[in-house]
Amino acid sequence: MLESRKRANQKWLATNYEKLTIQLPKGTKEQIKKWASDAGLSMAGYIKEACREKAEKISK
């Protein structure tokens, strides 16, 4: 990939996305990775879906 394309991608990501860093007990990341894989999702997609589901329960 060209350097200019990488910079453009990084700029777009910085403009449109936020990062969230969390610390988990050892082994938790692998468990989440397995759950995500079993659900056919990426880890990020799995976590986003879980957050949405939790938010919907709280909103009711």
All heavy atoms as TSV, in Angstrom:
chain	resi	resn	atom	element	x	y	z
A	1	MET	N	N	0.849	-1.171	0.000
A	1	MET	CA	C	0.000	0.000	0.000
A	1	MET	C	C	0.900	1.241	0.000
A	1	MET	O	O	1.903	1.296	0.708
A	1	MET	CB	C	-0.898	-0.014	1.238
A	1	MET	CG	C	-1.890	1.118	1.282
A	1	MET	SD	S	-2.959	1.144	2.738
A	1	MET	CE	C	-3.950	-0.288	2.481
A	2	LEU	N	N	0.528	2.213	-0.751
A	2	LEU	CA	C	1.305	3.440	-0.831
A	2	LEU	C	C	1.236	4.206	0.482
A	2	LEU	O	O	0.221	4.165	1.189
A	2	LEU	CB	C	0.776	4.329	-1.954
A	2	LEU	CG	C	0.904	3.803	-3.376
A	2	LEU	CD1	C	0.214	4.739	-4.357
A	2	LEU	CD2	C	2.371	3.640	-3.740
A	3	GLU	N	N	2.298	4.913	0.798
A	3	GLU	CA	C	2.339	5.719	2.030
A	3	GLU	C	C	1.223	6.751	2.056
A	3	GLU	O	O	0.619	6.994	3.091
A	3	GLU	CB	C	3.703	6.401	2.186
A	3	GLU	CG	C	4.765	5.519	2.776
A	3	GLU	CD	C	4.411	4.974	4.153
A	3	GLU	OE1	O	3.950	5.744	5.020
A	3	GLU	OE2	O	4.583	3.761	4.336
A	4	SER	N	N	0.939	7.366	0.910
A	4	SER	CA	C	-0.123	8.379	0.855
A	4	SER	C	C	-1.480	7.754	1.186
A	4	SER	O	O	-2.308	8.368	1.858
A	4	SER	CB	C	-0.162	9.049	-0.510
A	4	SER	OG	O	-0.401	8.096	-1.532
A	5	ARG	N	N	-1.718	6.524	0.733
A	5	ARG	CA	C	-2.975	5.827	1.009
A	5	ARG	C	C	-3.054	5.492	2.499
A	5	ARG	O	O	-4.100	5.616	3.121
A	5	ARG	CB	C	-3.060	4.551	0.164
A	5	ARG	CG	C	-4.240	3.678	0.462
A	5	ARG	CD	C	-5.585	4.022	-0.168
A	5	ARG	NE	N	-5.962	5.314	-0.476
A	5	ARG	CZ	C	-7.028	6.028	-0.027
A	5	ARG	NH1	N	-7.838	5.659	0.748
A	5	ARG	NH2	N	-7.332	7.174	-0.388
A	6	LYS	N	N	-1.938	5.061	3.089
A	6	LYS	CA	C	-1.906	4.754	4.525
A	6	LYS	C	C	-2.234	5.993	5.350
A	6	LYS	O	O	-3.019	5.926	6.292
A	6	LYS	CB	C	-0.530	4.216	4.938
A	6	LYS	CG	C	-0.263	2.814	4.490
A	6	LYS	CD	C	1.111	2.365	4.973
A	6	LYS	CE	C	1.489	1.022	4.415
A	6	LYS	NZ	N	2.829	0.603	4.841
A	7	ARG	N	N	-1.624	7.124	4.973
A	7	ARG	CA	C	-1.888	8.367	5.700
A	7	ARG	C	C	-3.350	8.784	5.557
A	7	ARG	O	O	-3.980	9.215	6.525
A	7	ARG	CB	C	-0.957	9.478	5.212
A	7	ARG	CG	C	0.452	9.355	5.740
A	7	ARG	CD	C	1.264	10.627	5.494
A	7	ARG	NE	N	1.292	11.067	4.107
A	7	ARG	CZ	C	2.122	10.600	3.176
A	7	ARG	NH1	N	3.020	9.689	3.490
A	7	ARG	NH2	N	2.074	11.063	1.945
A	8	ALA	N	N	-3.894	8.627	4.357
A	8	ALA	CA	C	-5.301	8.974	4.131
A	8	ALA	C	C	-6.209	8.082	4.965
A	8	ALA	O	O	-7.184	8.559	5.564
A	8	ALA	CB	C	-5.647	8.852	2.647
A	9	ASN	N	N	-5.895	6.784	5.035
A	9	ASN	CA	C	-6.693	5.863	5.849
A	9	ASN	C	C	-6.614	6.227	7.325
A	9	ASN	O	O	-7.629	6.228	8.029
A	9	ASN	CB	C	-6.216	4.417	5.658
A	9	ASN	CG	C	-6.622	3.844	4.331
A	9	ASN	OD1	O	-7.439	4.418	3.612
A	9	ASN	ND2	N	-6.041	2.715	3.981
A	10	GLN	N	N	-5.408	6.526	7.796
A	10	GLN	CA	C	-5.238	6.895	9.197
A	10	GLN	C	C	-6.001	8.179	9.524
A	10	GLN	O	O	-6.625	8.281	10.580
A	10	GLN	CB	C	-3.753	7.059	9.534
A	10	GLN	CG	C	-3.009	5.744	9.552
A	10	GLN	CD	C	-1.510	5.914	9.669
A	10	GLN	OE1	O	-0.973	6.995	9.437
A	10	GLN	NE2	N	-0.817	4.837	10.005
A	11	LYS	N	N	-5.970	9.132	8.628
A	11	LYS	CA	C	-6.700	10.395	8.832
A	11	LYS	C	C	-8.200	10.135	8.890
A	11	LYS	O	O	-8.898	10.675	9.756
A	11	LYS	CB	C	-6.357	11.376	7.709
A	11	LYS	CG	C	-7.011	12.722	7.864
A	11	LYS	CD	C	-6.630	13.663	6.747
A	11	LYS	CE	C	-7.360	14.990	6.875
A	11	LYS	NZ	N	-7.060	15.896	5.767
A	12	TRP	N	N	-8.688	9.312	7.977
A	12	TRP	CA	C	-10.119	9.012	7.958
A	12	TRP	C	C	-10.538	8.304	9.245
A	12	TRP	O	O	-11.555	8.640	9.840
A	12	TRP	CB	C	-10.458	8.143	6.737
A	12	TRP	CG	C	-11.924	7.931	6.584
A	12	TRP	CD1	C	-12.805	8.747	5.939
A	12	TRP	CD2	C	-12.694	6.852	7.108
A	12	TRP	NE1	N	-14.075	8.228	6.025
A	12	TRP	CE2	C	-14.039	7.060	6.749
A	12	TRP	CE3	C	-12.384	5.725	7.856
A	12	TRP	CZ2	C	-15.059	6.197	7.108
A	12	TRP	CZ3	C	-13.411	4.857	8.207
A	12	TRP	CH2	C	-14.722	5.101	7.836
A	13	LEU	N	N	-9.744	7.319	9.686
A	13	LEU	CA	C	-10.052	6.609	10.926
A	13	LEU	C	C	-10.051	7.560	12.116
A	13	LEU	O	O	-10.938	7.495	12.971
A	13	LEU	CB	C	-9.056	5.466	11.156
A	13	LEU	CG	C	-9.226	4.256	10.258
A	13	LEU	CD1	C	-8.045	3.297	10.420
A	13	LEU	CD2	C	-10.530	3.534	10.539
A	14	ALA	N	N	-9.073	8.443	12.183
A	14	ALA	CA	C	-8.989	9.393	13.299
A	14	ALA	C	C	-10.185	10.340	13.306
A	14	ALA	O	O	-10.666	10.735	14.374
A	14	ALA	CB	C	-7.686	10.179	13.212
A	15	THR	N	N	-10.688	10.687	12.134
A	15	THR	CA	C	-11.828	11.594	12.023
A	15	THR	C	C	-13.146	10.906	12.368
A	15	THR	O	O	-14.032	11.518	12.960
A	15	THR	CB	C	-11.915	12.160	10.586
A	15	THR	OG1	O	-10.700	12.843	10.296
A	15	THR	CG2	C	-13.088	13.112	10.429
A	16	ASN	N	N	-13.269	9.613	12.038
A	16	ASN	CA	C	-14.555	8.935	12.122
A	16	ASN	C	C	-14.691	7.898	13.232
A	16	ASN	O	O	-15.790	7.407	13.466
A	16	ASN	CB	C	-14.847	8.256	10.782
A	16	ASN	CG	C	-15.050	9.278	9.687
A	16	ASN	OD1	O	-16.042	9.965	9.652
A	16	ASN	ND2	N	-14.058	9.424	8.818
A	17	TYR	N	N	-13.609	7.564	13.896
A	17	TYR	CA	C	-13.656	6.513	14.909
A	17	TYR	C	C	-12.936	6.936	16.173
A	17	TYR	O	O	-12.055	7.797	16.144
A	17	TYR	CB	C	-13.016	5.220	14.386
A	17	TYR	CG	C	-13.900	4.469	13.433
A	17	TYR	CD1	C	-13.915	4.768	12.082
A	17	TYR	CD2	C	-14.743	3.465	13.890
A	17	TYR	CE1	C	-14.745	4.095	11.204
A	17	TYR	CE2	C	-15.569	2.784	13.018
A	17	TYR	CZ	C	-15.565	3.101	11.685
A	17	TYR	OH	O	-16.388	2.430	10.809
A	18	GLU	N	N	-13.321	6.318	17.273
A	18	GLU	CA	C	-12.651	6.495	18.548
A	18	GLU	C	C	-12.106	5.147	18.983
A	18	GLU	O	O	-12.642	4.110	18.604
A	18	GLU	CB	C	-13.623	6.982	19.626
A	18	GLU	CG	C	-14.222	8.336	19.343
A	18	GLU	CD	C	-15.236	8.743	20.385
A	18	GLU	OE1	O	-16.087	7.907	20.750
A	18	GLU	OE2	O	-15.179	9.885	20.814
A	19	LYS	N	N	-11.070	5.170	19.800
A	19	LYS	CA	C	-10.513	3.934	20.340
A	19	LYS	C	C	-10.901	3.825	21.802
A	19	LYS	O	O	-10.979	4.827	22.509
A	19	LYS	CB	C	-8.994	3.910	20.218
A	19	LYS	CG	C	-8.502	3.710	18.814
A	19	LYS	CD	C	-7.015	3.527	18.798
A	19	LYS	CE	C	-6.553	3.290	17.361
A	19	LYS	NZ	N	-5.131	2.976	17.291
A	20	LEU	N	N	-11.113	2.606	22.224
A	20	LEU	CA	C	-11.420	2.312	23.618
A	20	LEU	C	C	-10.479	1.196	24.045
A	20	LEU	O	O	-10.447	0.127	23.431
A	20	LEU	CB	C	-12.874	1.861	23.762
A	20	LEU	CG	C	-13.313	1.374	25.127
A	20	LEU	CD1	C	-13.265	2.510	26.134
A	20	LEU	CD2	C	-14.706	0.799	25.048
A	21	THR	N	N	-9.715	1.443	25.085
A	21	THR	CA	C	-8.788	0.445	25.590
A	21	THR	C	C	-9.291	-0.030	26.942
A	21	THR	O	O	-9.642	0.777	27.797
A	21	THR	CB	C	-7.377	1.057	25.756
A	21	THR	OG1	O	-6.952	1.562	24.494
A	21	THR	CG2	C	-6.392	0.028	26.248
A	22	ILE	N	N	-9.348	-1.346	27.115
A	22	ILE	CA	C	-9.763	-1.903	28.402
A	22	ILE	C	C	-8.736	-2.932	28.858
A	22	ILE	O	O	-8.033	-3.523	28.041
A	22	ILE	CB	C	-11.164	-2.548	28.338
A	22	ILE	CG1	C	-11.207	-3.688	27.325
A	22	ILE	CG2	C	-12.223	-1.515	28.008
A	22	ILE	CD1	C	-12.482	-4.497	27.356
A	23	GLN	N	N	-8.658	-3.118	30.155
A	23	GLN	CA	C	-7.795	-4.138	30.715
A	23	GLN	C	C	-8.682	-5.247	31.254
A	23	GLN	O	O	-9.678	-4.991	31.932
A	23	GLN	CB	C	-6.929	-3.564	31.827
A	23	GLN	CG	C	-5.923	-2.561	31.305
A	23	GLN	CD	C	-5.024	-2.034	32.400
A	23	GLN	OE1	O	-5.385	-2.031	33.568
A	23	GLN	NE2	N	-3.844	-1.589	32.009
A	24	LEU	N	N	-8.309	-6.474	30.942
A	24	LEU	CA	C	-9.097	-7.640	31.319
A	24	LEU	C	C	-8.202	-8.637	32.047
A	24	LEU	O	O	-7.006	-8.696	31.792
A	24	LEU	CB	C	-9.659	-8.310	30.065
A	24	LEU	CG	C	-10.508	-7.443	29.142
A	24	LEU	CD1	C	-10.676	-8.119	27.793
A	24	LEU	CD2	C	-11.838	-7.167	29.780
A	25	PRO	N	N	-8.793	-9.456	32.905
A	25	PRO	CA	C	-8.003	-10.520	33.515
A	25	PRO	C	C	-7.455	-11.453	32.438
A	25	PRO	O	O	-8.075	-11.645	31.391
A	25	PRO	CB	C	-9.023	-11.259	34.394
A	25	PRO	CG	C	-10.114	-10.283	34.634
A	25	PRO	CD	C	-10.172	-9.421	33.401
A	26	LYS	N	N	-6.289	-12.005	32.696
A	26	LYS	CA	C	-5.669	-12.920	31.731
A	26	LYS	C	C	-6.639	-14.028	31.351
A	26	LYS	O	O	-7.361	-14.555	32.192
A	26	LYS	CB	C	-4.395	-13.515	32.303
A	26	LYS	CG	C	-3.261	-12.532	32.337
A	26	LYS	CD	C	-1.942	-13.242	32.537
A	26	LYS	CE	C	-0.805	-12.265	32.564
A	26	LYS	NZ	N	-0.361	-11.862	31.256
A	27	GLY	N	N	-6.675	-14.352	30.079
A	27	GLY	CA	C	-7.546	-15.396	29.561
A	27	GLY	C	C	-8.874	-14.872	29.032
A	27	GLY	O	O	-9.522	-15.537	28.224
A	28	THR	N	N	-9.274	-13.675	29.460
A	28	THR	CA	C	-10.555	-13.121	29.030
A	28	THR	C	C	-10.546	-12.800	27.538
A	28	THR	O	O	-11.528	-13.049	26.836
A	28	THR	CB	C	-10.906	-11.861	29.838
A	28	THR	OG1	O	-10.868	-12.175	31.228
A	28	THR	CG2	C	-12.276	-11.335	29.480
A	29	LYS	N	N	-9.440	-12.272	27.050
A	29	LYS	CA	C	-9.349	-11.930	25.634
A	29	LYS	C	C	-9.554	-13.175	24.773
A	29	LYS	O	O	-10.281	-13.141	23.771
A	29	LYS	CB	C	-7.993	-11.295	25.331
A	29	LYS	CG	C	-7.801	-10.929	23.880
A	29	LYS	CD	C	-6.421	-10.316	23.663
A	29	LYS	CE	C	-6.157	-10.080	22.197
A	29	LYS	NZ	N	-4.797	-9.562	21.976
A	30	GLU	N	N	-8.923	-14.271	25.156
A	30	GLU	CA	C	-9.079	-15.508	24.389
A	30	GLU	C	C	-10.511	-16.018	24.443
A	30	GLU	O	O	-11.024	-16.545	23.461
A	30	GLU	CB	C	-8.097	-16.573	24.884
A	30	GLU	CG	C	-6.665	-16.311	24.481
A	30	GLU	CD	C	-6.487	-16.147	22.977
A	30	GLU	OE1	O	-7.033	-16.969	22.205
A	30	GLU	OE2	O	-5.807	-15.191	22.566
A	31	GLN	N	N	-11.172	-15.846	25.586
A	31	GLN	CA	C	-12.572	-16.274	25.694
A	31	GLN	C	C	-13.461	-15.438	24.790
A	31	GLN	O	O	-14.321	-15.959	24.086
A	31	GLN	CB	C	-13.054	-16.179	27.146
A	31	GLN	CG	C	-14.473	-16.683	27.340
A	31	GLN	CD	C	-14.643	-18.147	26.994
A	31	GLN	OE1	O	-14.064	-18.995	27.636
A	31	GLN	NE2	N	-15.419	-18.446	25.976
A	32	ILE	N	N	-13.237	-14.135	24.781
A	32	ILE	CA	C	-14.016	-13.252	23.905
A	32	ILE	C	C	-13.745	-13.598	22.446
A	32	ILE	O	O	-14.662	-13.631	21.619
A	32	ILE	CB	C	-13.705	-11.768	24.192
A	32	ILE	CG1	C	-14.197	-11.394	25.597
A	32	ILE	CG2	C	-14.338	-10.864	23.143
A	32	ILE	CD1	C	-13.736	-10.029	26.073
A	33	LYS	N	N	-12.490	-13.869	22.124
A	33	LYS	CA	C	-12.128	-14.245	20.751
A	33	LYS	C	C	-12.874	-15.508	20.331
A	33	LYS	O	O	-13.382	-15.603	19.214
A	33	LYS	CB	C	-10.618	-14.474	20.658
A	33	LYS	CG	C	-10.098	-14.615	19.244
A	33	LYS	CD	C	-8.608	-14.890	19.213
A	33	LYS	CE	C	-7.824	-13.627	19.487
A	33	LYS	NZ	N	-6.366	-13.817	19.271
A	34	LYS	N	N	-12.986	-16.487	21.232
A	34	LYS	CA	C	-13.708	-17.730	20.937
A	34	LYS	C	C	-15.198	-17.459	20.753
A	34	LYS	O	O	-15.812	-17.953	19.815
A	34	LYS	CB	C	-13.495	-18.754	22.037
A	34	LYS	CG	C	-14.180	-20.088	21.751
A	34	LYS	CD	C	-14.031	-21.058	22.900
A	34	LYS	CE	C	-14.715	-22.379	22.655
A	34	LYS	NZ	N	-15.980	-22.356	21.978
A	35	TRP	N	N	-15.793	-16.679	21.657
A	35	TRP	CA	C	-17.216	-16.363	21.533
A	35	TRP	C	C	-17.487	-15.653	20.210
A	35	TRP	O	O	-18.475	-15.943	19.534
A	35	TRP	CB	C	-17.686	-15.472	22.682
A	35	TRP	CG	C	-17.707	-16.122	24.026
A	35	TRP	CD1	C	-17.884	-17.445	24.307
A	35	TRP	CD2	C	-17.552	-15.469	25.285
A	35	TRP	NE1	N	-17.840	-17.646	25.675
A	35	TRP	CE2	C	-17.648	-16.450	26.297
A	35	TRP	CE3	C	-17.337	-14.154	25.671
A	35	TRP	CZ2	C	-17.543	-16.156	27.649
A	35	TRP	CZ3	C	-17.239	-13.855	27.021
A	35	TRP	CH2	C	-17.340	-14.841	27.991
A	36	ALA	N	N	-16.617	-14.710	19.868
A	36	ALA	CA	C	-16.785	-13.958	18.621
A	36	ALA	C	C	-16.688	-14.898	17.425
A	36	ALA	O	O	-17.515	-14.836	16.509
A	36	ALA	CB	C	-15.735	-12.857	18.521
A	37	SER	N	N	-15.702	-15.761	17.439
A	37	SER	CA	C	-15.526	-16.716	16.342
A	37	SER	C	C	-16.743	-17.624	16.215
A	37	SER	O	O	-17.242	-17.852	15.111
A	37	SER	CB	C	-14.273	-17.545	16.582
A	37	SER	OG	O	-14.125	-18.523	15.590
A	38	ASP	N	N	-17.235	-18.121	17.342
A	38	ASP	CA	C	-18.420	-18.984	17.332
A	38	ASP	C	C	-19.650	-18.258	16.780
A	38	ASP	O	O	-20.518	-18.883	16.171
A	38	ASP	CB	C	-18.722	-19.498	18.741
A	38	ASP	CG	C	-17.685	-20.488	19.257
A	38	ASP	OD1	O	-16.839	-20.954	18.455
A	38	ASP	OD2	O	-17.711	-20.789	20.468
A	39	ALA	N	N	-19.698	-16.940	16.989
A	39	ALA	CA	C	-20.824	-16.138	16.507
A	39	ALA	C	C	-20.593	-15.640	15.076
A	39	ALA	O	O	-21.455	-14.969	14.506
A	39	ALA	CB	C	-21.059	-14.951	17.438
A	40	GLY	N	N	-19.420	-15.933	14.515
A	40	GLY	CA	C	-19.110	-15.482	13.159
A	40	GLY	C	C	-18.803	-14.001	13.084
A	40	GLY	O	O	-19.044	-13.371	12.056
A	41	LEU	N	N	-18.281	-13.442	14.169
A	41	LEU	CA	C	-17.990	-12.013	14.238
A	41	LEU	C	C	-16.528	-11.773	14.577
A	41	LEU	O	O	-15.862	-12.653	15.118
A	41	LEU	CB	C	-18.853	-11.346	15.318
A	41	LEU	CG	C	-20.366	-11.403	15.144
A	41	LEU	CD1	C	-21.052	-10.973	16.422
A	41	LEU	CD2	C	-20.785	-10.512	13.992
A	42	SER	N	N	-16.080	-10.567	14.281
A	42	SER	CA	C	-14.767	-10.149	14.769
A	42	SER	C	C	-14.919	-9.853	16.263
A	42	SER	O	O	-16.045	-9.727	16.778
A	42	SER	CB	C	-14.316	-8.880	14.046
A	42	SER	OG	O	-15.170	-7.792	14.389
A	43	MET	N	N	-13.799	-9.734	16.956
A	43	MET	CA	C	-13.881	-9.388	18.381
A	43	MET	C	C	-14.554	-8.031	18.563
A	43	MET	O	O	-15.412	-7.874	19.428
A	43	MET	CB	C	-12.493	-9.373	19.022
A	43	MET	CG	C	-12.002	-10.752	19.364
A	43	MET	SD	S	-10.399	-10.856	20.191
A	43	MET	CE	C	-10.324	-9.466	21.243
A	44	ALA	N	N	-14.181	-7.062	17.737
A	44	ALA	CA	C	-14.786	-5.732	17.842
A	44	ALA	C	C	-16.292	-5.795	17.568
A	44	ALA	O	O	-17.091	-5.190	18.282
A	44	ALA	CB	C	-14.107	-4.762	16.880
A	45	GLY	N	N	-16.674	-6.531	16.539
A	45	GLY	CA	C	-18.090	-6.670	16.217
A	45	GLY	C	C	-18.862	-7.351	17.333
A	45	GLY	O	O	-19.986	-6.954	17.658
A	46	TYR	N	N	-18.257	-8.364	17.931
A	46	TYR	CA	C	-18.904	-9.079	19.029
A	46	TYR	C	C	-19.108	-8.155	20.226
A	46	TYR	O	O	-20.190	-8.116	20.820
A	46	TYR	CB	C	-18.055	-10.283	19.438
A	46	TYR	CG	C	-18.681	-11.120	20.510
A	46	TYR	CD1	C	-19.637	-12.074	20.208
A	46	TYR	CD2	C	-18.328	-10.941	21.840
A	46	TYR	CE1	C	-20.228	-12.836	21.200
A	46	TYR	CE2	C	-18.916	-11.694	22.845
A	46	TYR	CZ	C	-19.864	-12.648	22.514
A	46	TYR	OH	O	-20.458	-13.388	23.508
A	47	ILE	N	N	-18.082	-7.390	20.558
A	47	ILE	CA	C	-18.176	-6.479	21.707
A	47	ILE	C	C	-19.202	-5.384	21.441
A	47	ILE	O	O	-20.008	-5.048	22.314
A	47	ILE	CB	C	-16.786	-5.898	22.042
A	47	ILE	CG1	C	-15.885	-7.020	22.582
A	47	ILE	CG2	C	-16.892	-4.752	23.033
A	47	ILE	CD1	C	-14.426	-6.671	22.688
A	48	LYS	N	N	-19.219	-4.837	20.213
A	48	LYS	CA	C	-20.208	-3.808	19.874
A	48	LYS	C	C	-21.626	-4.364	19.986
A	48	LYS	O	O	-22.521	-3.710	20.518
A	48	LYS	CB	C	-19.962	-3.257	18.473
A	48	LYS	CG	C	-18.754	-2.344	18.393
A	48	LYS	CD	C	-18.652	-1.650	17.050
A	48	LYS	CE	C	-17.964	-2.511	16.051
A	48	LYS	NZ	N	-17.690	-1.852	14.764
A	49	GLU	N	N	-21.831	-5.578	19.482
A	49	GLU	CA	C	-23.161	-6.195	19.552
A	49	GLU	C	C	-23.571	-6.433	21.006
A	49	GLU	O	O	-24.708	-6.176	21.390
A	49	GLU	CB	C	-23.169	-7.509	18.774
A	49	GLU	CG	C	-24.540	-8.145	18.702
A	49	GLU	CD	C	-24.566	-9.380	17.831
A	49	GLU	OE1	O	-24.131	-9.288	16.667
A	49	GLU	OE2	O	-25.020	-10.429	18.325
A	50	ALA	N	N	-22.632	-6.909	21.822
A	50	ALA	CA	C	-22.930	-7.150	23.236
A	50	ALA	C	C	-23.302	-5.846	23.942
A	50	ALA	O	O	-24.238	-5.821	24.756
A	50	ALA	CB	C	-21.731	-7.808	23.924
A	51	CYS	N	N	-22.602	-4.772	23.623
A	51	CYS	CA	C	-22.913	-3.474	24.225
A	51	CYS	C	C	-24.299	-2.991	23.802
A	51	CYS	O	O	-25.066	-2.468	24.630
A	51	CYS	CB	C	-21.856	-2.441	23.851
A	51	CYS	SG	S	-20.272	-2.701	24.659
A	52	ARG	N	N	-24.614	-3.147	22.515
A	52	ARG	CA	C	-25.947	-2.755	22.031
A	52	ARG	C	C	-27.043	-3.538	22.735
A	52	ARG	O	O	-28.057	-2.985	23.157
A	52	ARG	CB	C	-26.051	-2.962	20.517
A	52	ARG	CG	C	-25.610	-1.787	19.688
A	52	ARG	CD	C	-26.034	-1.914	18.231
A	52	ARG	NE	N	-25.449	-3.066	17.559
A	52	ARG	CZ	C	-24.233	-3.085	17.015
A	52	ARG	NH1	N	-23.480	-2.007	17.058
A	52	ARG	NH2	N	-23.772	-4.173	16.428
A	53	GLU	N	N	-26.853	-4.863	22.858
A	53	GLU	CA	C	-27.848	-5.706	23.525
A	53	GLU	C	C	-28.033	-5.286	24.983
A	53	GLU	O	O	-29.161	-5.203	25.461
A	53	GLU	CB	C	-27.442	-7.170	23.451
A	53	GLU	CG	C	-27.574	-7.764	22.069
A	53	GLU	CD	C	-27.076	-9.220	21.989
A	53	GLU	OE1	O	-26.763	-9.806	23.043
A	53	GLU	OE2	O	-26.969	-9.731	20.859
A	54	LYS	N	N	-26.950	-5.000	25.672
A	54	LYS	CA	C	-27.020	-4.561	27.063
A	54	LYS	C	C	-27.742	-3.233	27.157
A	54	LYS	O	O	-28.588	-3.029	28.033
A	54	LYS	CB	C	-25.610	-4.462	27.644
A	54	LYS	CG	C	-25.558	-4.086	29.083
A	54	LYS	CD	C	-26.056	-5.213	29.960
A	54	LYS	CE	C	-25.786	-4.913	31.421
A	54	LYS	NZ	N	-26.226	-5.981	32.294
A	55	ALA	N	N	-27.427	-2.297	26.268
A	55	ALA	CA	C	-28.063	-0.982	26.273
A	55	ALA	C	C	-29.568	-1.103	26.032
A	55	ALA	O	O	-30.358	-0.385	26.653
A	55	ALA	CB	C	-27.420	-0.082	25.229
A	56	GLU	N	N	-29.972	-2.013	25.139
A	56	GLU	CA	C	-31.399	-2.203	24.867
A	56	GLU	C	C	-32.109	-2.723	26.106
A	56	GLU	O	O	-33.233	-2.308	26.397
A	56	GLU	CB	C	-31.587	-3.184	23.707
A	56	GLU	CG	C	-31.229	-2.579	22.359
A	56	GLU	CD	C	-31.274	-3.603	21.237
A	56	GLU	OE1	O	-31.669	-4.770	21.460
A	56	GLU	OE2	O	-30.893	-3.226	20.110
A	57	LYS	N	N	-31.486	-3.621	26.853
A	57	LYS	CA	C	-32.095	-4.150	28.080
A	57	LYS	C	C	-32.265	-3.052	29.119
A	57	LYS	O	O	-33.272	-2.987	29.804
A	57	LYS	CB	C	-31.255	-5.284	28.649
A	57	LYS	CG	C	-31.344	-6.559	27.880
A	57	LYS	CD	C	-30.507	-7.641	28.521
A	57	LYS	CE	C	-30.543	-8.932	27.700
A	57	LYS	NZ	N	-29.715	-9.985	28.297
A	58	ILE	N	N	-31.268	-2.195	29.229
A	58	ILE	CA	C	-31.313	-1.102	30.211
A	58	ILE	C	C	-32.376	-0.081	29.825
A	58	ILE	O	O	-33.056	0.475	30.674
A	58	ILE	CB	C	-29.925	-0.423	30.317
A	58	ILE	CG1	C	-28.934	-1.385	30.955
A	58	ILE	CG2	C	-29.994	0.865	31.108
A	58	ILE	CD1	C	-27.480	-0.920	30.916
A	59	SER	N	N	-32.546	0.146	28.526
A	59	SER	CA	C	-33.475	1.165	28.027
A	59	SER	C	C	-34.939	0.771	28.231
A	59	SER	O	O	-35.803	1.634	28.203
A	59	SER	CB	C	-33.235	1.419	26.543
A	59	SER	OG	O	-31.924	1.893	26.329
A	60	LYS	N	N	-35.191	-0.495	28.386
A	60	LYS	CA	C	-36.585	-0.949	28.479
A	60	LYS	C	C	-37.179	-0.697	29.831
A	60	LYS	O	O	-36.703	-0.515	30.824
A	60	LYS	CB	C	-36.672	-2.438	28.147
A	60	LYS	CG	C	-36.400	-2.691	26.688
A	60	LYS	CD	C	-36.513	-4.149	26.366
A	60	LYS	CE	C	-36.222	-4.355	24.882
A	60	LYS	NZ	N	-36.283	-5.721	24.490
